[in-house]
Amino acid sequence: MMANLFDSTRNYVLGDQELEIIGDRDLLAQWRHKGMGPAFYKLGRKIIYRGEDLNRWANDNRVEPGQGRG
């Protein structure tokens, strides 16, 4: 079962405090540049993250202690 850290029905933009849970503005920019991190939309200069994509990314990076990371 997938837990939601973000509101799946909401869009988040840079500067939204909720994004700080995964990283600051600079870290998110580094990830986008390297093709890492959660999926995002780039509309002009605006970066938009969908809550659904953030939850999927967070769950894909969930670690079960004692089970390693295959």
C-alpha positions in Angstrom: 0.0 0.0 0.0 1.3 3.4 -1.0 1.3 6.2 1.6 0.9 9.7 0.4 3.3 12.3 1.7 1.8 14.9 -0.7 -1.7 15.8 -1.8 -2.2 13.7 -4.9 -4.7 16.2 -6.3 -2.5 19.2 -6.0 0.3 20.8 -8.1 3.4 22.2 -6.4 5.6 24.9 -7.6 9.1 25.9 -6.5 8.9 27.9 -3.4 6.0 25.8 -1.9 7.1 24.9 1.6 5.9 21.3 1.2 8.7 20.6 -1.3 11.3 21.2 1.4 10.5 17.7 2.6 12.5 16.3 -0.3 15.0 19.1 -0.8 15.7 22.8 -1.2 15.4 24.7 -4.4 19.1 24.2 -5.3 18.9 20.4 -4.8 15.8 20.1 -6.9 17.5 22.1 -9.6 20.6 19.8 -9.5 18.3 16.8 -9.8 16.5 18.2 -12.8 19.8 19.1 -14.5 21.0 15.5 -13.9 17.8 13.8 -14.9 17.1 12.7 -11.4 14.4 13.2 -8.8 10.6 13.3 -9.3 8.9 13.9 -12.6 8.1 17.6 -13.4 6.6 19.9 -15.9 8.6 22.9 -17.3 6.2 25.5 -18.6 8.2 28.4 -19.8 10.4 29.2 -16.7 7.9 27.7 -14.3 8.6 24.3 -12.8 5.5 22.3 -11.6 5.5 19.0 -9.7 2.2 17.0 -9.5 1.5 15.6 -6.1 0.8 12.2 -7.7 4.3 12.2 -9.2 5.9 13.3 -5.9 4.2 10.4 -4.1 5.2 7.9 -6.7 8.9 9.1 -6.6 8.9 9.0 -2.7 7.5 5.5 -2.6 10.0 4.3 -5.3 12.7 5.5 -2.9 11.3 4.0 0.2 13.7 1.7 2.1 12.7 -1.3 4.1 15.2 -1.6 6.9 17.0 -5.0 6.8 16.0 -5.8 3.3 18.7 -3.8 1.4 18.2 -1.9 -1.8 18.3 -4.4 -4.8 
